[in-house]
Amino acid sequence: HVAVYGGLAQQALTIVLAVAISVGAGLELRQGVFIGLYLCMASTAVVLRCLQERHAVESQLGVLLLAVLLVQDVSLGVFLGLLPVLRSADQLSHALLHTTVALTVFGAVAYLAARHLLAPLLRLLDSTASAELRALCLFSLCLACVALTEHLGLSVELGAFAGGVALASAPRASHSALAHIEPLRDVFSAFFFFAIGLVIDPSYLLQNFGAVVFFGVSLFLLKFLVAAPVLAAFNLPLSECLQCSVSLAHIGEFGFVLASKGRSLRLLDQGAFMLMLGTTAFSLCTAPYLLSFSAAPANFEPLLRLLPRKPVVEMCEVSSGMLTSESELVGLTEQGRCGGQRSTSPTNSVVSIATLVQPK
């Protein structure tokens, strides 16, 4: 519930605030939506790597972070499908209708293919094909999804993402596919960041370094202030809410993809494009330090003292033989106020004591 509803609520609130701020600053509505989508995503790879280094993947905080990031990764497909809608403000309704129909057609074709064609194909490859042929077929499957989405007027990134999701529907095959595709993934990741480096102008970033830092810090504060109340609404401990909010307050590497798409859709001019690239790079560089800071709950103690904290009810049972009165117990303990009620059973008498612990 926290990951699904909390993650979706965080993304929706982020987009609404981004639209409100952008329109208030004189930008177009579609530019505000684009900025909201840019702010929604954090980096699953960075968070996972930091959790693995601390051996905290299976901790309560690690499970919560990865669950929220999984929701963000799933919503990435929807964002990629909606990007072409932002191409033109004059024909927004027509573009939205076309994108909705294209997404429906693509979703139906992908579902039928994954359900009825993919599993037999993977079994056939596992039984007859060599490792090289399996890798080639899986790579061709990804290219087919990309070609289909491009033909329908959707983004090629959506096709690649859908191909991976389709393979994930067959767990055994997905592990085998990942083993074959992993070298290609690393090569293409290197090319991706190499291409990003080619379009970054170092002189522009040096001249506007103050603006990059200002926007990086401002976006961190915005994402933190959105995530913390949303998570707190699910009655999570305040320290855990703050830890999770800080860990999710950076901009993921998807920001590079969105910046490039925004430039191609003419949502950004050259200066805004370079500023967005620089802000994303700054956010990714500082993300590991933020994750290390959030790993220690003691770092949030000064802030926790300023926030109102809810009392915690602790329940315990003691033997009735330890008590000398048959009446209801009401008194004070070192932690706070407590109350108890005797209940008698045929075999044993126990007293349930509820202690209301007031935070210090």
Number of C-alpha atoms within 10 A of each C-alpha: 8 18 20 15 15 20 23 18 17 23 22 15 17 24 21 15 17 24 22 16 15 20 16 11 10 9 13 15 16 20 21 24 22 25 24 23 23 25 24 28 23 26 21 18 12 18 21 17 13 19 22 13 9 11 11 15 19 12 11 10 18 19 15 17 23 18 17 22 23 16 18 23 18 13 17 19 18 12 19 21 22 21 21 20 22 20 19 15 13 8 11 15 12 12 18 16 12 17 20 15 13 18 20 12 14 18 13 12 13 20 15 11 13 20 14 10 12 20 17 12 12 21 12 12 18 14 8 10 14 11 15 9 13 20 21 14 17 20 16 12 18 19 16 15 22 21 17 17 23 15 12 16 15 24 22 20 18 22 25 20 18 22 21 18 16 20 23 16 14 15 10 11 18 17 13 16 21 17 13 19 17 12 11 14 12 11 11 12 12 12 12 13 12 11 11 15 12 8 12 15 12 13 9 13 17 12 10 15 16 11 15 23 15 13 18 23 16 12 18 21 16 15 23 21 16 19 25 21 16 21 24 17 11 13 11 13 12 20 19 20 22 24 23 23 24 23 25 27 28 31 26 24 20 18 24 22 17 21 23 19 20 23 16 12 15 14 21 18 12 10 9 14 21 23 22 23 25 26 26 24 20 19 25 20 13 13 25 17 13 17 21 13 16 20 21 12 13 11 13 16 11 9 11 15 11 8 9 9 13 12 13 12 13 11 12 10 11 13 12 17 11 9 13 7 10 10 10 11 16 13 11 12 12 8 12 13 15 19 15 18 14 18 12 10 7 5 5 10 13 17 20 17 19 18 21 18 17 14 12 7
